[in-house]
Amino acid sequence: MCGIVGFAEEHHDPAAARRTLQEMAALIRHRGPDGEGLYADGRAALGHRRLSIIDLEGGGQPMFNEDGSLVVVFNGEIYNYRELARQLSAAGHSFATHSDTEVLLHGWEQWGRALPGKLRGMFAFVLWDSRTGTLFGARDLFGIKPLYYYRRGELLLFASEIKAFLAHPGFVKRFNADRLPDYLSCEYLPGDETLFTGVYELLPGHSFTWRAGRLTREAYAKIRYRIRSGRSLEEWAEEIDKAFTHSVAAHKIADVEVGAFLSGGVDSSLTVAKAAKQQKHLQCFSVGYAEEAYSELPAARQAAQALDVPCTETTVGPADFFAANRAIQWYLDEPMPNPAEVPLYFLCQAARRKVKVVLSGEGADELFGGYPLYCQGVHMQAWQRLPRSVRRLLARCLPGSGFLRRGAQNRWQRCARANYVFATPAERDHYLKRPAGTPPPARRFKPWFDQVRGLDEATALQWVDLHTWLPRDILRKADRMSMAHSLELRVPFLDREVLAVAMELPRQLRCTRRKTKVALRAAAARSLSPELSGRKKRGFPVPLAGWLRQDTYYTMVREKFVGPVAEQFFDTRALCELLEAHRQGKVNAMTKIWSFYCFILWYELYFVDPQPPQL
C-alpha cells in the first residue's frame, strides 16, 4: 500500500523534475512512511511513497524491467500475483523480486492494455514506457484505490491524492464553484469531476493513456448483472460462503500482521469469523461513543465474545470529534460531511498502533442488497405497474405524500442519493449566496440510470450505488482515514470472485420489501449465530445532533457560519437561523449544518490558508 505521484510532458529538465516530484511525494508521505522512490527522465517523472506490506526487502518502487525501459509506480495489492507470475514465467519472463508490483511490468510487456482486466485486487498504477513514450494508468474495478489527474496543455499530472498537485508549478489551483450545489445536495460529486477545476478522478474500471501530449481514457471492464434462476437459497448460500472464504484468504496475503474491524454487524462479523479461522489470535478493533444509544461497542463486544477474538475498543467524545475534523478534511482532499468518517479516523488510529493491515466489511451492502433504500425500491417497482397517468393523478390529489410524488417521476428523478442532504434543490438554494443556476442534482445520476433501464428498481439502485455512492463516499473515506494513519485497509467483499456471485443473485435473494441481504445472511448463518447473522443494519450513528446543541460546539460552528468563507458563498443569516432552530430543538438539521461546516473548514485549508493542519 502506497502513494503515487508523477507527471509527463514533452520536455523538462530531469533534475528539476525530480525536485518537484519529491515535493509532491512529501505531501502524501502519510500514505507511505517506510520509503521513497523517485524517477525522472526528459519526459516523465514518477514518484512513490511506500508502506511495506509484501516483500519487505525487495518491493521498492519505482520498479523497472530488465533493461530499464519500463518503470511503474503502484498503490494497492494484487491478490492473484503469484498465479500471474507463474503464467508470465511460463511465457519466458524473468522475475527479480517476490513483489506483486513486478507482475505489472511483465504483464504490460505480455498483455499491454489488456493487463488491468487480468488483475484481482485493489490498485491504482501508472507505468511509463520510455521506448514508445507512453504513460499508462489504471484503477481497480470498484475504485478502492484512488487515482487523480490534471491536464494543462501538454502537461499531465497524476497522484493518489489531489493535494500532491499543489507542489507542481504547472498546477493552477481553482475552486470548481459550479459544483458546490451538487456537493451540498449529495455529500460528494457523482462522476469524475472534483471540486478543483480541471482535476478529475479516473473512474473505477478505467485506464488512461498519455502519449505525445494526447490523453485518452477507456473502460477496461464493466459490472453487469447476469441473473441466474433455478437455484435454492441453500445453494446460493454455499456459493457465497465459498467465494467469500477464498476472498478473505487472498486478502490476508501479507508479510506483516493482519487485523480486522468489528462493529457487530453481519458484514464485519462474517469477515472476522472467516479471518479468525485462518489466523490465530486475530486482533480486532471497534469504535463507539460514551452515549450508548449511538455506540456500536456493546454489539461489537458481544460479537467478539461469540467469535472468541480479542477486541480493542476506542471511545470518541465531542472534544476529540470536533478537534480532529480539520485534519480529516485535509486528508480527504475534497470536503466530506459524512460524520461516520470521524470515528473511522480514530478507529484507524487505534488499529495502526498494533497492526499494519486490517480487513473491513465495506461493499457488502451494495453487492448483496443491504440498504433499506433497496427495500423501498421493491415497493416502488410494484407501484410502477399502475399507468403513469394514474400515478400522476394520485400524486396531485395527495401532494403531501412523498411516495406518491416520487412514484409519478422517472426513476432517475427519484434517486434518493441526489437529495441526500436537502429534500429539494429549492431548499438547498435557500442558503446559497447566489442562485445555483445548475441542473437538479438528480440529473447528474441520469447517465447511470439510463444504462440500466431494463433492470428492476432495486437492482438498478444497487448498480448506480456501485458506480457512485460506493467509490465516491464509502471507499473514499475508508481509503483516506486509513491512509491518514499509514494503515492498509482491505475489503474482501469487493473482490472479483465475490462480485461474480453477487451479479448472478436474483433480486428476491438480495432484498425484499422487508428484508435485506437475504442470501448473504443465509451464507453468514453457516459461520455465525442466528443473532449475529440476522442482526439488522444499524448504519454508523453519531451523537452529533446533541453535541451541536451544546454551547461549546454551537459557538464553534456559529463562528464559521458568520465568517468570511460563509459570507462568500452562503446567506449567513439563513445559516444562523438554521443552526439556532436546531439548537432549540425545532428541527434536526445535523446533516445540513455539518455539510456547511465541513465545506467551510475545507475551503479554509485549501484556498484561504493553504497549509496542512498540525497533524
C-alpha positions as CSV (number, residue, x, y, z in Angstrom):
1,M,0.0,0.0,0.0
2,C,1.5,3.3,-1.0
3,G,1.0,6.7,-2.6
4,I,2.0,7.6,-6.1
5,V,2.7,10.9,-7.8
6,G,4.0,12.0,-11.2
7,F,3.8,14.0,-14.4
8,A,4.6,13.8,-18.0
9,E,5.2,16.5,-20.7
10,E,7.1,16.7,-23.9
11,H,10.2,18.2,-22.5
12,H,11.5,19.0,-19.0
13,D,14.8,19.1,-17.1
14,P,15.1,15.8,-15.2
15,A,16.9,17.3,-12.2
16,A,14.2,20.0,-11.8
17,A,11.5,17.4,-12.4
18,R,13.0,15.2,-9.6
19,R,12.9,18.1,-7.1
20,T,9.3,18.8,-7.9
21,L,8.5,15.1,-7.7
22,Q,10.0,14.9,-4.2
23,E,7.9,17.9,-3.1
24,M,4.7,16.3,-4.4
25,A,5.5,13.0,-2.7
26,A,6.2,14.7,0.6
27,L,2.6,16.0,0.7
28,I,1.3,12.4,0.8
29,R,4.0,10.9,3.0
30,H,1.3,9.6,5.3
31,R,0.4,7.0,2.6
32,G,3.9,5.6,2.7
33,P,6.2,6.4,5.6
34,D,8.5,3.4,5.0
35,G,10.4,4.7,2.0
36,E,10.6,7.0,-1.0
37,G,11.5,6.4,-4.6
38,L,11.8,8.8,-7.5
39,Y,12.4,8.6,-11.2
40,A,12.7,11.3,-13.8
41,D,13.9,11.4,-17.4
42,G,13.3,14.2,-20.0
43,R,9.6,13.5,-20.5
44,A,8.2,11.6,-17.4
45,A,8.6,11.7,-13.7
46,L,7.2,9.1,-11.3
47,G,7.4,9.1,-7.5
48,H,6.4,6.7,-4.8
49,R,5.9,6.6,-1.0
50,R,6.0,3.1,0.3
51,L,4.1,1.3,3.1
52,S,5.9,-2.1,3.2
53,I,3.4,-5.0,3.2
54,I,4.6,-7.6,0.8
55,D,8.3,-8.4,0.0
56,L,9.5,-6.0,2.7
57,E,13.1,-6.1,1.4
58,G,12.7,-6.3,-2.4
59,G,9.5,-4.5,-3.2
60,G,10.8,-0.9,-3.5
61,Q,9.4,1.5,-6.2
62,P,9.6,2.8,-8.8
63,M,10.3,-0.6,-10.2
64,F,12.0,-1.3,-13.6
65,N,12.0,-4.1,-16.1
66,E,15.3,-5.8,-17.0
67,D,16.6,-3.1,-19.5
68,G,15.1,-0.2,-17.6
69,S,12.8,0.8,-20.5
70,L,9.7,0.3,-18.3
71,V,9.1,1.9,-14.9
72,V,6.0,1.6,-12.7
73,V,4.6,3.1,-9.5
74,F,1.8,1.2,-7.9
75,N,-0.7,1.7,-5.0
76,G,-2.6,-1.4,-3.8
77,E,-2.3,-5.1,-3.7
78,I,-2.7,-7.7,-6.5
79,Y,-4.0,-10.8,-4.8
80,N,-3.6,-13.2,-7.8
81,Y,0.0,-12.0,-8.4
82,R,1.5,-15.4,-7.7
83,E,-0.8,-17.0,-10.3
84,L,0.0,-14.3,-12.8
85,A,3.8,-14.6,-12.1
86,R,3.6,-18.3,-12.9
87,Q,1.8,-17.6,-16.2
88,L,4.4,-14.9,-17.1
89,S,7.3,-17.1,-16.1
90,A,6.0,-19.8,-18.4
91,A,5.9,-17.3,-21.2
92,G,9.6,-16.6,-20.7
93,H,9.6,-13.6,-18.3
94,S,12.2,-13.5,-15.5
95,F,11.3,-12.1,-12.0
96,A,13.9,-10.4,-9.8
97,T,11.6,-10.0,-6.7
98,H,8.7,-11.6,-4.9
99,S,6.6,-8.4,-5.1
100,D,3.2,-8.1,-6.7
101,T,4.5,-4.9,-8.4
102,E,6.8,-6.7,-10.7
103,V,3.8,-8.5,-12.2
104,L,2.7,-5.2,-13.7
105,L,5.9,-4.7,-15.6
106,H,6.0,-8.1,-17.2
107,G,2.2,-8.1,-17.6
108,W,2.5,-4.9,-19.6
109,E,5.2,-6.5,-21.8
110,Q,3.0,-9.6,-22.3
111,W,-0.6,-8.2,-22.5
112,G,-0.3,-4.4,-23.0
113,R,-3.6,-2.5,-22.3
114,A,-5.3,-5.8,-21.5
115,L,-3.3,-6.0,-18.3
116,P,-5.8,-4.4,-15.8
117,G,-8.5,-6.9,-16.7
118,K,-6.4,-9.7,-15.5
119,L,-5.7,-8.3,-12.1
120,R,-7.6,-9.4,-8.9
121,G,-7.1,-6.8,-6.2
122,M,-7.3,-3.2,-5.3
123,F,-5.0,-1.0,-7.4
124,A,-4.1,2.3,-9.0
125,F,-0.9,2.2,-11.0
126,V,0.9,4.3,-13.6
127,L,3.5,2.8,-16.0
128,W,6.0,4.7,-18.2
129,D,7.2,3.0,-21.4
130,S,10.1,5.1,-22.5
131,R,10.5,3.2,-25.8
132,T,7.2,4.3,-27.1
133,G,6.7,7.5,-25.0
134,T,3.5,6.0,-23.5
135,L,2.2,6.7,-20.0
136,F,-0.4,4.2,-19.0
137,G,-2.5,4.2,-15.8
138,A,-5.4,2.1,-14.5
139,R,-7.7,1.9,-11.5
140,D,-9.4,-1.2,-10.0
141,L,-12.9,-2.1,-10.9
142,F,-14.5,-0.9,-7.7
143,G,-12.5,2.2,-7.1
144,I,-11.0,1.0,-3.9
145,K,-7.7,2.9,-4.6
146,P,-7.8,6.5,-5.8
147,L,-6.1,8.0,-8.9
148,Y,-6.5,11.7,-9.9
149,Y,-5.2,13.5,-12.9
150,Y,-4.9,17.1,-14.1
151,R,-4.2,18.2,-17.6
152,R,-2.9,21.6,-18.8
153,G,-1.8,21.8,-22.4
154,E,0.7,19.0,-22.9
155,L,1.3,18.6,-19.2
156,L,-0.4,15.7,-17.3
157,L,-0.2,15.3,-13.6
158,F,-1.3,12.2,-11.6
159,A,-1.4,11.3,-8.0
160,S,-3.1,9.2,-5.3
161,E,-4.3,12.4,-3.7
162,I,-5.1,15.8,-5.1
163,K,-3.0,17.7,-2.5
164,A,0.1,16.4,-4.2
165,F,-0.6,18.7,-7.2
166,L,-0.2,21.7,-5.0
167,A,3.6,21.2,-5.2
168,H,3.8,21.3,-9.0
169,P,4.4,24.8,-10.6
170,G,2.2,23.9,-13.6
171,F,-0.9,23.3,-11.4
172,V,-3.4,26.2,-11.3
173,K,-5.5,25.8,-8.2
174,R,-9.1,26.9,-8.7
175,F,-12.3,26.1,-6.8
176,N,-14.9,24.4,-9.0
177,A,-17.7,26.7,-7.8
178,D,-20.2,25.4,-10.3
179,R,-20.3,22.1,-8.5
180,L,-20.8,23.4,-5.0
181,P,-24.7,22.9,-5.2
182,D,-24.2,19.3,-6.1
183,Y,-21.8,18.7,-3.2
184,L,-24.3,20.3,-0.8
185,S,-27.1,18.0,-2.1
186,C,-25.2,14.7,-2.3
187,E,-22.2,15.0,0.1
188,Y,-20.0,14.2,-2.9
189,L,-19.8,14.7,-6.6
190,P,-21.0,11.7,-8.7
191,G,-18.9,11.2,-11.7
192,D,-15.3,12.1,-12.4
193,E,-15.2,15.8,-11.6
194,T,-13.8,17.2,-8.3
195,L,-14.1,20.5,-6.5
196,F,-10.8,21.5,-8.0
197,T,-11.3,22.9,-11.5
198,G,-9.6,20.7,-14.1
199,V,-8.8,17.9,-11.6
200,Y,-10.6,14.6,-12.4
201,E,-10.7,11.2,-10.7
202,L,-10.1,8.3,-13.0
203,L,-13.3,6.3,-12.9
204,P,-13.3,2.8,-11.4
205,G,-12.6,0.1,-14.0
206,H,-10.9,2.6,-16.4
207,S,-7.5,3.2,-17.8
208,F,-5.8,6.2,-19.4
209,T,-3.1,6.5,-22.0
210,W,-1.0,9.7,-22.5
211,R,1.3,9.9,-25.5
212,A,2.7,13.0,-27.2
213,G,0.6,15.3,-25.2
214,R,-2.7,13.4,-26.0
215,L,-4.8,11.8,-23.3
216,T,-7.3,9.0,-23.9
217,R,-9.5,7.1,-21.4
218,E,-11.4,3.9,-21.7
219,A,-13.2,1.4,-19.7
220,Y,-11.4,-2.0,-19.5
221,A,-14.1,-3.8,-17.5
222,K,-17.8,-3.3,-16.6
223,I,-20.1,-4.5,-13.8
224,R,-23.1,-6.4,-15.3
225,Y,-25.9,-8.4,-13.8
226,R,-26.3,-11.8,-15.2
227,I,-29.2,-13.2,-13.1
228,R,-29.4,-17.0,-12.7
229,S,-32.6,-18.7,-11.6
230,G,-33.5,-22.2,-10.5
231,R,-31.1,-22.4,-7.5
232,S,-32.3,-22.7,-3.9
233,L,-31.3,-20.3,-1.1
234,E,-29.1,-23.0,0.4
235,E,-27.2,-23.4,-2.9
236,W,-26.7,-19.7,-3.1
237,A,-25.5,-19.6,0.5
238,E,-23.0,-22.2,-0.2
239,E,-21.7,-20.4,-3.3
240,I,-21.4,-17.1,-1.4
241,D,-19.7,-18.8,1.5
242,K,-17.2,-20.4,-0.8
243,A,-16.3,-17.3,-2.7
244,F,-16.0,-15.1,0.4
245,T,-13.9,-17.7,2.2
246,H,-11.4,-17.7,-0.7
247,S,-11.5,-13.9,-0.9
248,V,-10.6,-13.5,2.8
249,A,-7.7,-15.9,2.3
250,A,-6.5,-13.9,-0.6
251,H,-6.9,-10.6,1.2
252,K,-4.8,-11.9,4.1
253,I,-1.7,-12.3,1.9
254,A,0.9,-10.1,3.7
255,D,4.4,-10.2,5.2
256,V,3.0,-8.3,8.2
257,E,0.3,-8.9,10.8
258,V,-3.3,-8.5,9.6
259,G,-6.2,-7.4,11.9
260,A,-9.9,-6.6,11.3
261,F,-12.6,-4.1,12.2
262,L,-15.5,-5.4,14.1
263,S,-18.8,-3.5,14.5
264,G,-21.0,-6.4,15.5
265,G,-23.0,-6.2,12.2
266,V,-23.3,-9.2,9.9
267,D,-20.7,-8.0,7.4
268,S,-17.8,-7.3,9.8
269,S,-18.7,-10.4,12.0
270,L,-18.6,-12.7,9.0
271,T,-15.3,-11.2,7.9
272,V,-13.8,-11.7,11.3
273,A,-15.2,-15.2,11.6
274,K,-13.5,-16.2,8.3
275,A,-10.2,-14.5,9.1
276,A,-10.1,-15.9,12.6
277,K,-10.3,-19.4,11.2
278,Q,-7.3,-18.7,9.0
279,Q,-5.2,-16.8,11.5
280,K,-4.6,-17.4,15.2
281,H,-5.0,-14.5,17.7
282,L,-6.7,-12.2,15.1
283,Q,-6.7,-8.7,16.6
284,C,-9.9,-6.8,16.1
285,F,-10.9,-3.2,16.6
286,S,-14.1,-1.3,17.4
287,V,-15.1,2.3,17.9
288,G,-18.0,3.9,19.7
289,Y,-19.2,6.7,22.0
290,A,-19.9,7.2,25.7
291,E,-23.6,7.8,24.6
292,E,-24.5,4.1,24.4
293,A,-27.6,4.8,22.3
294,Y,-25.3,5.7,19.4
295,S,-22.4,3.4,20.2
296,E,-21.7,0.1,18.4
297,L,-19.3,-1.0,21.2
298,P,-21.9,-3.2,23.0
299,A,-22.7,-5.1,19.8
300,A,-19.1,-5.4,18.9
301,R,-18.2,-6.6,22.4
302,Q,-20.9,-9.3,22.1
303,A,-19.6,-10.3,18.6
304,A,-16.1,-10.5,19.8
305,Q,-17.1,-12.8,22.7
306,A,-19.1,-15.0,20.4
307,L,-16.3,-15.2,17.9
308,D,-13.6,-15.6,20.7
309,V,-11.4,-12.8,19.4
310,P,-9.6,-10.0,21.3
311,C,-11.0,-6.6,20.5
312,T,-9.5,-3.2,21.2
313,E,-12.2,-0.6,21.9
314,T,-11.9,3.2,21.2
315,T,-14.3,5.7,22.6
316,V,-14.8,9.1,20.9
317,G,-16.0,12.2,22.7
318,P,-17.2,15.5,21.4
319,A,-14.0,17.4,22.0
320,D,-11.9,14.9,20.0
321,F,-14.6,14.7,17.4
322,F,-14.5,18.4,16.6
323,A,-10.8,18.8,17.1
324,A,-10.0,16.1,14.5
325,N,-12.3,17.4,11.8
326,R,-9.9,20.0,10.5
327,A,-7.2,17.4,9.9
328,I,-9.8,15.0,8.5
329,Q,-10.9,17.5,5.8
330,W,-7.3,17.9,4.8
331,Y,-6.8,14.2,4.4
332,L,-10.0,13.9,2.3
333,D,-8.9,16.3,-0.4
334,E,-12.5,17.3,-1.0
335,P,-15.0,18.2,1.7
336,M,-17.0,15.3,3.0
337,P,-19.7,15.8,5.6
338,N,-20.4,12.2,6.5
339,P,-19.9,12.2,10.3
340,A,-19.0,8.5,10.1
341,E,-15.6,9.4,8.8
342,V,-14.6,10.9,12.2
343,P,-15.0,7.7,14.3
344,L,-13.4,5.8,11.4
345,Y,-10.4,8.2,11.7
346,F,-10.0,7.3,15.4
347,L,-10.6,3.6,14.7
348,C,-7.8,3.5,12.2
349,Q,-5.5,5.4,14.6
350,A,-6.1,2.8,17.2
351,A,-5.6,-0.1,14.9
352,R,-2.3,1.2,13.5
353,R,-0.7,1.1,16.9
354,K,-1.0,-2.7,16.7
355,V,-1.2,-3.8,13.1
356,K,-0.3,-2.5,9.6
357,V,-3.2,-4.1,7.7
358,V,-6.9,-4.5,8.6
359,L,-9.9,-6.2,6.9
360,S,-13.2,-4.4,6.7
361,G,-16.7,-5.1,5.5
362,E,-17.3,-2.2,3.0
363,G,-19.1,-3.2,-0.1
364,A,-21.4,-5.9,1.2
365,D,-24.4,-3.7,1.3
366,E,-24.0,-2.6,-2.3
367,L,-23.3,-6.1,-3.6
368,F,-25.9,-8.0,-1.7
369,G,-28.7,-5.6,-1.1
370,G,-28.1,-4.2,2.4
371,Y,-29.7,-0.8,2.4
372,P,-33.3,-0.1,3.3
373,L,-33.3,2.1,0.2
374,Y,-33.4,-1.1,-1.9
375,C,-36.4,-2.4,0.0
376,Q,-38.1,0.9,-0.9
377,G,-37.2,0.1,-4.5
378,V,-39.1,-3.1,-4.3
379,H,-42.2,-1.3,-3.1
380,M,-41.8,1.3,-5.9
381,Q,-41.4,-1.4,-8.5
382,A,-44.9,-2.7,-7.7
383,W,-46.3,0.8,-7.8
384,Q,-44.9,1.3,-11.3
385,R,-47.3,-1.3,-12.6
386,L,-50.0,1.3,-12.5
387,P,-50.3,3.5,-15.6
388,R,-48.3,6.7,-15.3
389,S,-51.4,8.9,-15.8
390,V,-53.0,7.3,-12.7
391,R,-49.8,7.7,-10.7
392,R,-49.7,11.4,-11.6
393,L,-53.3,11.9,-10.7
394,L,-52.9,10.4,-7.3
395,A,-49.8,12.5,-6.7
396,R,-51.8,15.7,-7.5
397,C,-54.6,14.6,-5.2
398,L,-52.3,13.9,-2.3
399,P,-49.4,16.4,-2.7
400,G,-48.1,15.7,0.8
401,S,-47.3,12.1,0.1
402,G,-43.6,11.8,-0.8
403,F,-44.1,8.2,-2.0
404,L,-46.8,9.2,-4.5
405,R,-44.9,12.2,-5.7
406,R,-41.8,10.0,-6.4
407,G,-43.9,7.3,-7.9
408,A,-45.0,9.7,-10.7
409,Q,-41.4,10.7,-11.5
410,N,-38.8,9.0,-13.8
411,R,-36.5,6.6,-12.0
412,W,-33.5,8.9,-12.1
413,Q,-35.6,11.8,-10.8
414,R,-36.5,10.0,-7.6
415,C,-32.9,9.0,-6.9
416,A,-32.6,9.3,-3.1
417,R,-28.8,9.8,-3.3
418,A,-29.3,13.0,-5.3
419,N,-31.1,14.9,-2.4
420,Y,-29.3,13.2,0.4
421,V,-28.8,16.3,2.5
422,F,-31.7,18.6,1.3
423,A,-35.2,17.4,0.3
424,T,-35.2,19.5,-2.8
425,P,-32.8,21.8,-4.8
426,A,-35.0,24.7,-3.8
427,E,-34.4,24.0,-0.1
428,R,-30.7,23.9,-0.7
429,D,-30.7,27.1,-2.8
430,H,-32.2,29.0,0.1
431,Y,-28.8,29.0,1.8
432,L,-26.7,30.0,-1.2
433,K,-25.4,33.5,-1.7
434,R,-26.4,33.4,-5.4
435,P,-28.9,31.2,-7.2
436,A,-27.4,28.0,-8.3
437,G,-28.5,28.0,-11.9
438,T,-27.4,24.4,-12.2
439,P,-29.4,21.3,-13.2
440,P,-31.1,19.4,-10.4
441,P,-28.7,17.0,-8.7
442,A,-30.7,14.0,-9.8
443,R,-29.8,15.0,-13.4
444,R,-26.2,14.0,-12.5
445,F,-27.3,10.5,-11.9
446,K,-29.3,10.1,-15.0
447,P,-26.5,8.7,-17.2
448,W,-26.1,5.7,-14.8
449,F,-29.8,5.0,-14.7
450,D,-30.0,5.3,-18.4
451,Q,-27.6,2.4,-18.7
452,V,-29.8,0.0,-16.6
453,R,-33.3,0.8,-17.9
454,G,-34.1,-2.9,-18.2
455,L,-33.3,-3.7,-14.5
456,D,-35.9,-3.8,-11.8
457,E,-35.9,-0.8,-9.4
458,A,-34.0,-2.2,-6.5
459,T,-31.3,-3.8,-8.8
460,A,-30.9,-0.5,-10.7
461,L,-30.4,1.3,-7.4
462,Q,-27.7,-1.1,-6.4
463,W,-25.9,-0.8,-9.8
464,V,-26.0,3.0,-9.5
465,D,-24.7,2.9,-6.0
466,L,-21.8,0.6,-7.1
467,H,-20.7,3.4,-9.5
468,T,-21.4,6.5,-7.5
469,W,-22.0,6.2,-3.7
470,L,-19.6,3.3,-3.2
471,P,-16.4,4.8,-4.8
472,R,-17.1,8.5,-4.1
473,D,-18.3,8.2,-0.5
474,I,-17.8,4.8,1.2
475,L,-14.4,3.9,-0.3
476,R,-13.0,7.4,-0.3
477,K,-13.4,7.9,3.4
478,A,-12.2,4.3,4.0
479,D,-9.0,4.9,2.0
480,R,-8.3,8.4,3.3
481,M,-9.0,7.7,7.0
482,S,-6.8,4.5,6.9
483,M,-4.0,6.1,4.9
484,A,-4.0,9.1,7.3
485,H,-2.5,6.7,9.8
486,S,-0.4,4.7,7.3
487,L,-2.8,1.7,7.7
488,E,-3.7,-0.6,4.8
489,L,-7.5,-1.3,4.7
490,R,-8.6,-4.2,2.7
491,V,-12.2,-5.0,1.7
492,P,-12.7,-8.7,0.9
493,F,-16.3,-8.3,-0.2
494,L,-15.1,-6.2,-3.1
495,D,-13.4,-9.0,-4.9
496,R,-13.7,-10.2,-8.4
497,E,-14.9,-13.7,-7.5
498,V,-17.4,-12.4,-4.9
499,L,-18.7,-9.9,-7.4
500,A,-19.3,-12.7,-9.9
501,V,-21.6,-14.5,-7.5
502,A,-23.4,-11.3,-6.4
503,M,-24.1,-10.4,-10.0
504,E,-26.0,-13.7,-10.6
505,L,-28.2,-13.4,-7.5
506,P,-31.9,-13.0,-8.2
507,R,-33.3,-9.8,-6.7
508,Q,-35.5,-11.6,-4.1
509,L,-32.4,-13.2,-2.7
510,R,-30.8,-9.8,-2.3
511,C,-33.7,-7.8,-0.9
512,T,-37.5,-8.0,-0.5
513,R,-39.9,-5.4,0.8
514,R,-38.9,-6.0,4.4
515,K,-35.6,-8.0,4.3
516,T,-32.1,-7.1,3.3
517,K,-29.1,-9.3,2.3
518,V,-31.3,-12.4,2.2
519,A,-28.7,-14.7,0.6
520,L,-25.7,-13.2,2.4
521,R,-27.4,-13.7,5.8
522,A,-28.0,-17.3,4.8
523,A,-24.4,-17.7,4.0
524,A,-23.3,-15.9,7.2
525,A,-25.6,-18.3,9.2
526,R,-23.1,-21.1,8.2
527,S,-20.5,-19.4,10.4
528,L,-22.3,-17.1,12.8
529,S,-25.0,-17.4,15.4
530,P,-28.6,-16.5,14.4
531,E,-28.3,-13.3,16.4
532,L,-25.2,-12.2,14.5
533,S,-26.3,-13.3,11.0
534,G,-29.8,-11.8,11.5
535,R,-28.7,-8.5,13.0
536,K,-30.4,-5.5,11.3
537,K,-28.3,-2.9,9.7
538,R,-27.6,-0.1,12.1
539,G,-25.5,2.2,10.0
540,F,-22.9,4.4,11.7
541,P,-25.0,6.7,14.0
542,V,-23.3,9.6,15.8
543,P,-24.5,11.8,18.7
544,L,-23.5,14.9,16.7
545,A,-27.1,16.3,16.7
546,G,-27.0,16.6,20.5
547,W,-23.4,18.0,20.6
548,L,-24.4,20.8,18.2
549,R,-26.9,22.0,20.8
550,Q,-24.2,22.4,23.5
551,D,-22.8,25.9,23.9
552,T,-19.2,25.0,23.1
553,Y,-19.9,23.4,19.8
554,Y,-22.8,25.6,18.8
555,T,-20.4,28.6,19.3
556,M,-17.7,26.9,17.3
557,V,-19.9,26.3,14.3
558,R,-21.6,29.7,14.5
559,E,-18.2,31.4,14.3
560,K,-17.7,29.7,10.9
561,F,-21.2,30.5,9.8
562,V,-20.6,34.3,10.1
563,G,-17.0,34.1,8.9
564,P,-15.5,35.3,5.6
565,V,-15.9,32.0,3.8
566,A,-19.5,31.6,4.7
567,E,-20.1,35.2,3.6
568,Q,-18.5,34.5,0.2
569,F,-20.8,31.5,-0.6
570,F,-23.8,31.5,1.6
571,D,-26.6,33.5,3.1
572,T,-25.1,33.8,6.6
573,R,-28.4,34.9,8.1
574,A,-30.1,31.7,6.8
575,L,-27.2,29.6,8.1
576,C,-27.5,31.1,11.6
577,E,-31.3,30.7,11.6
578,L,-30.9,27.0,10.7
579,L,-28.3,26.5,13.5
580,E,-30.5,28.3,16.1
581,A,-33.6,26.3,15.1
582,H,-31.6,23.1,15.6
583,R,-30.3,24.3,18.9
584,Q,-33.8,25.0,20.2
585,G,-34.9,21.5,19.0
586,K,-37.4,22.8,16.5
587,V,-35.7,20.8,13.8
588,N,-32.9,18.2,13.5
589,A,-30.6,19.9,11.0
590,M,-27.5,18.0,11.8
591,T,-26.8,16.8,8.3
592,K,-27.3,20.2,6.8
593,I,-25.2,22.0,9.4
594,W,-22.4,19.6,9.1
595,S,-22.3,19.9,5.3
596,F,-21.9,23.6,5.5
597,Y,-19.4,23.4,8.4
598,C,-17.2,20.8,6.7
599,F,-17.1,22.8,3.4
600,I,-16.0,25.9,5.2
601,L,-13.2,24.1,7.0
602,W,-12.1,22.5,3.8
603,Y,-12.1,25.8,1.8
604,E,-10.1,27.5,4.5
605,L,-7.5,24.7,4.4
606,Y,-7.1,24.7,0.6
607,F,-7.9,28.2,-0.5
608,V,-7.5,30.7,2.4
609,D,-4.6,29.4,4.4
610,P,-3.1,26.6,2.2
611,Q,-1.1,24.9,4.9
612,P,-1.9,21.5,6.3
613,P,-3.0,21.5,9.9
614,Q,-0.7,20.3,12.6
615,L,-1.0,16.6,12.3
